[in-house]
Amino acid sequence: MNMRTDPMRLQAPVARSATARTVIVPTEGAPLHDARALTKGGVQARIALDGQVYALRITRAGKLILTK
């Protein structure tokens, strides 16, 4: 295998989260938003969609919960 056919070189760019425990591989064409940036360093953010407000929360275990 050479550089041009190596599947590892054909993947999308990878970004590391702030904690460097998680590797984020964006879906081609989809916007990528860092949850910690959305919460401005906190644990909760509000997200509006078509007049509805949702709460995005980062748990102590580092998981995301989205509720209406």
Secondary structure by P-SEA (a helix, b strand, c coil): ccccccccccccbbbbcccccbbbbccccbbbbccccccccccbbbbbcccbbbbbbbcccbbbbbcc
